[in-house]
Amino acid sequence: MFLGIDIGTGSSKAVLVDSEGTVLDQATIAHEMSMPHPGWAEFDAESVWWEETCRLSRRLLDGRDASALQGVCVSGMGPSLVVTDADFRPLRPAILYGIDTRAHREITELNAEFGSGELYQLGGKMLSSQSVGPKLRWLARNEPEVFSSATHWFGLNSFIVARLTGEYIQDHHSASQSDPLYDLQANAWSRDHYAAVAGHLEVPRLAWPLDVVGQVHRRAAELTGIPAGTPVCAGTIDAWAEAFSAGARRPGDTMLMYGSTFFFVQNLHDYRSHELLWTTTGVEKDSLCIAGGMSTSGSLTTWMKRLFGDPSFEDLVAEASAAAPGANGLIVLPYFAGERTPIFDPDARGTITGLTLSHSRGDLFRATYEGVAYGVRQILSFMGEAAEETSRLVAVGGGTQARLWLQIVSDVTGREQSLPAQAIGASFGDAHMAAIGTGAVPPETDWAVIGETIEPDPRTAEVYGELFEVYDGLYPATRAAMHSLAAVQRRS
């Protein structure tokens, strides 16, 4: 058996899989992130991430022959930042990935200090709220006692690896999103930038996500039920584990992840970059990807649902399905938590444009799906500029259960999407990585099976083409007003 655990924004999930890719059991624990201030997004790494890892492991292994477990791998939302003492105890709540936009001043400062062009060449991307380096600089400036007391820093998966094995590692992919600490073309830490930003913090050992980096030690075995000595792979950020789970491993394969946020990962033949996207390492050794991420998608539909008084999603989707494509001339700009790619603007704000007294709840909910779809079209066009044209789109994530949303994305982009039959996601990819990393199955083993294909409806092409042009111009037209309102919100 192989145990995969993924800790996401809305829940932690675990799965037990055999060497044929058959799911033996799975479990989920729901949780909520903390947003203590505007622009902040945090989690308690101890009471949520570690405790849920222990609970899920015990739940799946209880009553089974745990000696059959041959490997463990963990992924999680990221890049996140956890700082700890020498015993790997967190000193403050973990700071999340690009949806946490607190370090906007530090982004500007680091660009001025090193030069934005130099940093782009170093890391294959512009500094943004997604980058770990500015968050470290923010911590040093705003919580100096915490920063000076810290000895180690982690991403989510590497924190769990440390608690399981006692090993202090960072996987190459997560490191490649820790700008400006990592030299992407050398696949190594950039010592000068590391010293300037991470300061006294010990330098983690680098490993590829599939590498076995240690074994479960006795204390962790007692807490998790995982037998002591079980091999643990490095793991990585959830979107890349999810892409792996769906078999998106060949150059040109592009994963669309429908989650609380929307994420894109395209595998590359060779090094490519685009200033509006992120170039990173991939899951497999020496691989490269180009990626993008929107700050809201599923979280926006959940917000909309609450705004409407918490009707069922089934009712809202039925009403949205009854609305005409284009939502009767309504456009949602989905920047409700700022935006990552393609505008890298933490002060961007959501807009609902075109409202009239005749619009219905169904129009508004449909326009929310369509607004995210317009963002998908935008980012795919930039990927096409930066790299080879995508050979196929593979759709994954909890949002794929909303079939209307899948259809709208295909209609807006004009692209078909392949939908894997196995919809568990990143935790399934983790188990797959554990099986390959421990040598139990050959590296070329692919557990992904495509269940169906979503085809675009050509009858919608004209209306979506017209409204996409409006969407594309909305941000430039409203940017100044957004920034003024963001400044007001920070004072409130």
C-alpha positions as CSV (number, residue, x, y, z in Angstrom):
1,M,0.0,0.0,0.0
2,F,1.0,3.6,-0.5
3,L,-0.4,6.6,1.5
4,G,-1.0,9.9,-0.1
5,I,-2.0,13.0,1.9
6,D,-2.9,16.4,0.5
7,I,-3.7,19.4,2.7
8,G,-5.7,22.0,0.8
9,T,-7.4,25.3,1.5
10,G,-10.8,23.7,2.3
11,S,-9.8,20.2,3.5
12,S,-7.2,17.6,4.1
13,K,-7.5,14.4,2.1
14,A,-5.8,11.0,2.4
15,V,-5.9,7.9,0.2
16,L,-4.5,4.4,0.4
17,V,-3.7,2.9,-3.0
18,D,-2.2,-0.4,-4.1
19,S,0.6,-0.9,-6.7
20,E,-2.0,-1.2,-9.5
21,G,-3.5,2.2,-8.7
22,T,-6.6,0.8,-7.1
23,V,-8.0,3.0,-4.3
24,L,-8.4,0.9,-1.1
25,D,-9.7,3.7,1.1
26,Q,-9.9,7.4,1.5
27,A,-10.8,10.0,4.1
28,T,-11.3,13.8,4.3
29,I,-11.3,16.4,7.1
30,A,-12.8,19.8,6.4
31,H,-11.2,23.0,7.7
32,E,-11.2,26.8,7.2
33,M,-8.3,29.2,6.7
34,S,-7.9,32.2,8.9
35,M,-8.1,35.7,7.5
36,P,-7.3,37.9,10.5
37,H,-6.7,41.1,8.5
38,P,-7.5,42.3,4.9
39,G,-5.0,40.6,2.6
40,W,-3.9,38.0,5.1
41,A,-4.5,34.2,4.7
42,E,-3.1,31.8,7.4
43,F,-3.3,28.4,8.9
44,D,-2.2,26.9,12.1
45,A,0.4,24.4,11.0
46,E,0.4,22.5,14.3
47,S,-3.3,22.1,15.1
48,V,-4.5,21.8,11.5
49,W,-1.8,20.5,9.2
50,W,0.0,18.2,11.5
51,E,-2.9,17.1,13.6
52,E,-5.0,16.3,10.5
53,T,-2.1,14.3,9.1
54,C,-2.1,12.2,12.2
55,R,-5.9,11.8,12.3
56,L,-6.1,10.8,8.6
57,S,-3.3,8.3,8.8
58,R,-4.7,6.6,11.9
59,R,-8.2,6.6,10.3
60,L,-7.0,4.8,7.1
61,L,-4.6,2.4,8.8
62,D,-6.9,1.4,11.6
63,G,-7.8,-2.3,11.3
64,R,-5.4,-2.9,8.4
65,D,-2.0,-4.6,8.2
66,A,0.1,-1.5,8.4
67,S,3.2,-3.5,7.6
68,A,2.0,-3.5,4.0
69,L,2.5,0.2,3.8
70,Q,5.6,0.8,1.6
71,G,5.7,4.6,1.1
72,V,4.2,7.9,2.1
73,C,4.0,11.2,0.2
74,V,2.4,14.5,1.2
75,S,1.4,17.6,-0.8
76,G,-0.2,20.8,0.1
77,M,-1.3,24.3,-0.8
78,G,1.7,26.5,-1.6
79,P,4.1,28.0,-1.7
80,S,3.3,28.5,2.0
81,L,5.7,29.7,4.7
82,V,6.1,28.1,8.1
83,V,8.9,29.3,10.4
84,T,9.9,27.0,13.4
85,D,12.3,26.6,16.2
86,A,15.0,23.9,16.2
87,D,12.5,21.3,17.3
88,F,10.3,22.1,14.3
89,R,7.6,23.8,16.4
90,P,5.9,26.6,14.5
91,L,6.5,30.1,15.9
92,R,3.4,31.7,14.3
93,P,0.6,30.7,11.9
94,A,1.7,29.7,8.4
95,I,1.5,32.4,5.8
96,L,-0.3,31.1,2.7
97,Y,0.5,31.3,-1.0
98,G,-0.5,34.1,-3.4
99,I,-3.9,34.8,-1.8
100,D,-2.0,36.3,1.1
101,T,-1.0,39.7,-0.2
102,R,0.5,41.4,2.9
103,A,4.0,41.6,1.4
104,H,3.3,44.1,-1.4
105,R,5.8,46.7,0.1
106,E,8.5,44.0,0.2
107,I,7.9,43.0,-3.4
108,T,8.7,46.6,-4.5
109,E,11.7,46.7,-2.1
110,L,13.3,43.5,-3.4
111,N,12.8,44.5,-7.0
112,A,14.6,47.8,-6.2
113,E,17.3,46.0,-4.3
114,F,18.2,43.4,-6.9
115,G,16.6,44.7,-10.0
116,S,13.4,43.2,-11.4
117,G,15.2,42.1,-14.6
118,E,17.8,40.2,-12.6
119,L,15.2,38.5,-10.5
120,Y,13.2,37.5,-13.6
121,Q,16.3,35.9,-15.1
122,L,17.1,34.2,-11.8
123,G,13.7,32.6,-11.1
124,G,11.9,32.6,-14.4
125,K,9.1,34.8,-13.1
126,M,8.4,38.3,-11.7
127,L,8.2,38.7,-7.9
128,S,4.5,38.6,-6.8
129,S,2.3,37.7,-3.8
130,Q,3.0,34.1,-4.8
131,S,6.7,34.4,-3.9
132,V,8.1,33.3,-0.6
133,G,11.0,35.7,-0.4
134,P,8.8,38.8,0.2
135,K,6.9,37.0,2.9
136,L,10.2,36.3,4.7
137,R,11.2,39.9,4.4
138,W,7.8,41.0,5.7
139,L,8.3,38.7,8.7
140,A,11.7,40.1,9.5
141,R,10.4,43.7,9.4
142,N,7.0,43.3,11.1
143,E,7.6,40.4,13.6
144,P,11.4,40.6,14.2
145,E,11.2,38.6,17.5
146,V,9.6,35.7,15.6
147,F,12.1,36.0,12.7
148,S,15.1,36.1,15.0
149,S,13.9,33.2,17.1
150,A,13.3,31.0,14.0
151,T,15.9,28.5,12.9
152,H,14.1,26.7,10.1
153,W,11.6,27.6,7.4
154,F,9.3,25.2,5.4
155,G,6.6,24.8,2.9
156,L,3.6,22.8,3.9
157,N,4.8,19.4,2.6
158,S,8.3,19.9,3.9
159,F,7.0,20.8,7.3
160,I,5.1,17.5,7.4
161,V,8.2,15.6,6.1
162,A,10.2,17.1,9.0
163,R,7.6,16.1,11.6
164,L,7.5,12.5,10.1
165,T,11.2,12.0,9.6
166,G,13.2,14.7,11.4
167,E,14.7,15.7,8.0
168,Y,15.0,19.3,7.0
169,I,14.4,19.4,3.2
170,Q,12.8,21.5,0.5
171,D,11.6,20.0,-2.7
172,H,13.0,21.6,-5.9
173,H,9.6,22.6,-7.1
174,S,8.6,24.5,-3.9
175,A,12.1,26.0,-3.8
176,S,11.6,27.3,-7.4
177,Q,8.5,29.2,-6.1
178,S,10.6,30.7,-3.2
179,D,11.8,33.6,-5.2
180,P,14.4,35.1,-5.0
181,L,16.1,32.4,-3.0
182,Y,16.4,29.8,-5.8
183,D,18.3,29.8,-9.1
184,L,16.0,28.1,-11.6
185,Q,18.5,27.4,-14.3
186,A,21.1,26.0,-11.9
187,N,18.5,24.0,-9.8
188,A,20.2,25.3,-6.7
189,W,19.9,27.9,-3.9
190,S,21.2,31.3,-4.9
191,R,23.4,31.9,-1.9
192,D,23.7,35.6,-2.1
193,H,19.9,36.1,-2.5
194,Y,19.3,33.5,0.2
195,A,21.5,35.4,2.7
196,A,20.0,38.7,1.9
197,V,16.4,37.5,2.4
198,A,16.4,34.4,4.6
199,G,19.3,35.6,6.7
200,H,20.3,33.3,9.5
201,L,17.7,30.6,8.7
202,E,19.3,27.2,8.0
203,V,19.5,26.2,4.3
204,P,17.2,23.2,3.6
205,R,18.6,20.2,1.7
206,L,17.1,20.1,-1.8
207,A,15.4,17.0,-3.2
208,W,13.1,16.2,-6.1
209,P,9.4,15.5,-5.2
210,L,9.7,11.8,-5.9
211,D,12.9,11.3,-3.9
212,V,12.8,9.3,-0.7
213,V,14.2,11.8,1.9
214,G,13.8,9.8,5.1
215,Q,11.9,7.3,7.2
216,V,9.1,7.7,9.7
217,H,10.7,7.9,13.2
218,R,9.4,6.3,16.3
219,R,7.5,9.3,17.8
220,A,5.8,10.1,14.5
221,A,4.8,6.4,14.2
222,E,3.1,6.6,17.6
223,L,1.1,9.6,16.6
224,T,0.2,8.6,13.0
225,G,0.0,4.8,13.1
226,I,2.4,4.7,10.2
227,P,5.0,2.0,11.0
228,A,8.5,3.4,12.0
229,G,10.9,3.0,9.1
230,T,8.3,3.6,6.4
231,P,10.0,5.6,3.5
232,V,8.8,9.2,3.0
233,C,9.1,11.0,-0.3
234,A,9.7,14.8,-0.5
235,G,6.3,15.6,-2.0
236,T,5.5,19.0,-3.4
237,I,2.8,21.7,-3.9
238,D,-0.7,20.4,-4.5
239,A,-1.3,21.6,-8.0
240,W,1.7,19.7,-9.3
241,A,0.7,16.6,-7.4
242,E,-2.7,16.9,-9.0
243,A,-1.3,17.3,-12.4
244,F,0.7,14.1,-11.8
245,S,-2.4,12.3,-10.6
246,A,-4.1,13.1,-13.9
247,G,-1.3,11.9,-16.1
248,A,-0.3,15.4,-17.3
249,R,3.4,14.6,-17.5
250,R,4.3,15.0,-21.2
251,P,5.5,18.3,-22.7
252,G,2.5,20.2,-23.9
253,D,0.1,18.6,-21.4
254,T,-1.7,21.3,-19.4
255,M,-3.6,20.8,-16.2
256,L,-6.6,23.0,-15.3
257,M,-7.3,22.7,-11.6
258,Y,-10.8,23.8,-10.5
259,G,-10.3,24.5,-6.8
260,S,-10.8,27.3,-4.3
261,T,-8.4,29.0,-6.7
262,F,-7.8,28.2,-10.3
263,F,-4.4,26.8,-11.3
264,F,-2.6,26.0,-14.5
265,V,0.4,23.8,-15.1
266,Q,1.9,23.1,-18.5
267,N,4.9,20.8,-19.0
268,L,7.7,22.2,-21.1
269,H,10.2,20.7,-23.6
270,D,12.8,23.3,-22.6
271,Y,13.2,26.5,-20.6
272,R,10.6,29.1,-21.5
273,S,9.4,32.1,-19.6
274,H,6.7,34.9,-19.8
275,E,6.6,37.9,-17.6
276,L,2.9,37.3,-16.9
277,L,3.3,33.7,-15.9
278,W,5.6,31.5,-13.6
279,T,8.3,29.2,-14.8
280,T,9.1,26.5,-12.3
281,T,10.7,23.1,-12.0
282,G,8.3,20.1,-12.3
283,V,7.7,17.0,-10.3
284,E,10.1,14.7,-12.1
285,K,13.9,15.3,-12.0
286,D,15.1,18.1,-14.2
287,S,11.7,18.8,-15.6
288,L,10.3,22.3,-16.2
289,C,6.8,23.8,-16.2
290,I,5.1,27.1,-16.9
291,A,2.2,27.9,-14.6
292,G,-0.5,30.4,-13.7
293,G,-2.8,30.9,-10.9
294,M,-6.0,32.9,-10.3
295,S,-6.7,34.0,-6.7
296,T,-10.3,33.1,-6.6
297,S,-12.6,30.6,-8.4
298,G,-14.4,28.0,-6.1
299,S,-14.0,30.4,-3.2
300,L,-15.9,33.0,-5.2
301,T,-18.8,30.7,-6.0
302,T,-18.9,29.8,-2.2
303,W,-19.0,33.5,-1.4
304,M,-21.8,34.1,-3.9
305,K,-23.7,31.2,-2.4
306,R,-23.5,32.7,1.1
307,L,-24.4,36.1,-0.2
308,F,-27.7,34.6,-1.6
309,G,-28.5,33.1,1.9
310,D,-26.9,29.7,1.4
311,P,-29.3,28.0,-1.1
312,S,-28.0,24.6,-2.4
313,F,-25.4,24.6,-5.1
314,E,-27.8,22.4,-7.1
315,D,-30.4,25.2,-7.1
316,L,-27.9,27.8,-8.1
317,V,-26.5,25.7,-10.9
318,A,-30.0,25.0,-12.2
319,E,-30.8,28.7,-12.3
320,A,-27.4,29.5,-13.9
321,S,-28.1,26.8,-16.5
322,A,-31.4,28.4,-17.4
323,A,-29.7,31.8,-18.0
324,A,-28.5,32.5,-21.5
325,P,-24.8,32.2,-22.3
326,G,-23.3,35.6,-21.5
327,A,-25.6,36.0,-18.5
328,N,-27.6,38.6,-20.3
329,G,-24.7,41.0,-20.7
330,L,-23.3,40.6,-17.2
331,I,-19.5,40.3,-16.4
332,V,-17.8,39.4,-13.2
333,L,-14.2,40.4,-12.9
334,P,-13.0,37.8,-10.3
335,Y,-10.4,39.8,-8.4
336,F,-12.1,39.4,-5.1
337,A,-8.8,38.5,-3.3
338,G,-6.5,40.6,-5.6
339,E,-5.1,38.6,-8.5
340,R,-2.0,36.6,-9.3
341,T,-1.5,35.8,-13.0
342,P,-1.8,37.6,-15.3
343,I,-1.8,41.0,-13.6
344,F,0.1,40.4,-10.3
345,D,-2.0,43.0,-8.5
346,P,-2.8,42.4,-4.8
347,D,-4.9,45.6,-4.8
348,A,-7.1,44.5,-7.7
349,R,-10.7,44.2,-6.6
350,G,-13.7,42.3,-7.9
351,T,-16.3,44.0,-10.1
352,I,-19.8,43.0,-11.3
353,T,-20.4,45.0,-14.4
354,G,-23.6,45.5,-16.4
355,L,-26.2,45.0,-13.6
356,T,-29.7,46.0,-14.3
357,L,-33.0,45.5,-12.4
358,S,-33.9,42.7,-14.7
359,H,-30.9,40.5,-13.8
360,S,-31.6,37.4,-11.8
361,R,-29.7,35.3,-9.3
362,G,-29.1,32.8,-12.0
363,D,-27.6,35.4,-14.2
364,L,-25.2,36.5,-11.5
365,F,-24.2,32.9,-10.6
366,R,-23.6,32.1,-14.3
367,A,-21.6,35.3,-14.7
368,T,-19.4,34.2,-11.9
369,Y,-18.6,30.9,-13.7
370,E,-18.1,32.9,-16.9
371,G,-15.8,35.5,-15.3
372,V,-13.4,32.7,-14.1
373,A,-13.6,31.2,-17.6
374,Y,-12.6,34.5,-19.2
375,G,-9.6,34.5,-16.9
376,V,-8.8,31.0,-18.0
377,R,-8.9,32.1,-21.7
378,Q,-6.6,35.0,-20.9
379,I,-4.0,32.8,-19.2
380,L,-4.1,30.1,-21.9
381,S,-3.4,32.7,-24.5
382,F,-0.3,33.8,-22.7
383,M,0.8,30.2,-22.3
384,G,0.5,29.9,-26.0
385,E,2.7,32.9,-26.5
386,A,5.4,31.6,-24.1
387,A,5.6,27.9,-25.0
388,E,4.5,25.3,-27.4
389,E,0.7,25.2,-28.0
390,T,-1.0,23.0,-25.4
391,S,-1.4,19.5,-26.8
392,R,-4.3,18.7,-24.4
393,L,-6.1,20.2,-21.4
394,V,-6.8,17.9,-18.5
395,A,-9.4,19.2,-16.0
396,V,-9.1,18.2,-12.3
397,G,-10.2,19.4,-8.9
398,G,-13.4,19.6,-6.9
399,G,-14.9,22.2,-9.2
400,T,-15.1,19.7,-12.0
401,Q,-18.2,18.2,-10.3
402,A,-20.0,21.4,-11.5
403,R,-20.6,20.2,-15.1
404,L,-22.0,23.6,-16.1
405,W,-18.7,25.2,-15.2
406,L,-16.7,22.7,-17.2
407,Q,-18.9,23.3,-20.2
408,I,-18.6,27.1,-19.8
409,V,-14.8,26.9,-19.7
410,S,-14.7,24.8,-22.9
411,D,-17.2,27.2,-24.6
412,V,-15.3,30.4,-23.6
413,T,-11.9,29.0,-24.5
414,G,-13.0,27.0,-27.6
415,R,-10.9,24.0,-26.2
416,E,-11.9,20.5,-25.3
417,Q,-11.0,19.2,-21.8
418,S,-10.2,15.7,-20.8
419,L,-11.7,14.6,-17.5
420,P,-9.9,11.8,-15.6
421,A,-12.1,9.0,-14.3
422,Q,-10.3,9.0,-11.0
423,A,-11.3,12.3,-9.4
424,I,-9.6,12.1,-6.0
425,G,-6.8,14.5,-7.0
426,A,-3.5,15.5,-5.4
427,S,-3.6,12.8,-2.7
428,F,-3.9,10.2,-5.4
429,G,-0.9,11.8,-7.1
430,D,1.0,11.7,-3.8
431,A,0.4,7.9,-3.5
432,H,1.5,7.5,-7.1
433,M,4.7,9.5,-6.4
434,A,5.3,7.3,-3.3
435,A,5.0,4.1,-5.5
436,I,7.4,5.4,-8.1
437,G,9.8,7.1,-5.6
438,T,10.2,3.9,-3.5
439,G,10.9,1.8,-6.6
440,A,7.8,-0.3,-6.2
441,V,6.6,0.5,-9.7
442,P,8.5,1.7,-12.8
443,P,8.9,5.5,-13.3
444,E,6.8,5.4,-16.5
445,T,3.8,3.9,-14.7
446,D,0.6,5.9,-15.4
447,W,-2.4,5.3,-13.2
448,A,-4.6,8.0,-14.9
449,V,-7.6,6.9,-17.0
450,I,-9.5,9.6,-19.0
451,G,-13.2,9.2,-18.3
452,E,-14.7,11.6,-20.8
453,T,-14.1,14.7,-22.9
454,I,-15.9,18.0,-22.7
455,E,-16.4,19.6,-26.2
456,P,-17.0,23.3,-26.8
457,D,-20.4,24.3,-28.1
458,P,-19.7,26.4,-31.3
459,R,-23.1,28.2,-31.0
460,T,-21.7,30.2,-28.0
461,A,-18.5,31.3,-29.7
462,E,-19.8,34.7,-30.9
463,V,-21.3,35.9,-27.7
464,Y,-18.3,34.8,-25.6
465,G,-15.9,36.3,-28.1
466,E,-17.7,39.7,-27.8
467,L,-17.9,39.6,-24.0
468,F,-14.3,38.4,-23.6
469,E,-13.2,41.6,-25.3
470,V,-15.2,43.6,-22.7
471,Y,-13.7,41.5,-19.9
472,D,-10.2,42.0,-21.2
473,G,-10.6,45.8,-21.0
474,L,-12.3,46.0,-17.6
475,Y,-9.2,45.8,-15.4
476,P,-7.2,48.6,-17.2
477,A,-10.3,50.8,-17.2
478,T,-11.0,50.3,-13.4
479,R,-7.5,49.8,-12.0
480,A,-7.1,53.3,-10.5
481,A,-10.5,53.0,-8.7
482,M,-9.7,49.6,-7.4
483,H,-6.4,50.8,-5.9
484,S,-8.2,53.8,-4.2
485,L,-10.7,51.4,-2.7
486,A,-8.0,49.0,-1.6
487,A,-6.3,51.8,0.3
488,V,-9.6,52.7,2.0
489,Q,-10.1,49.0,3.0
490,R,-6.6,48.8,4.5
491,R,-7.5,51.7,6.8
492,S,-10.7,50.2,7.9
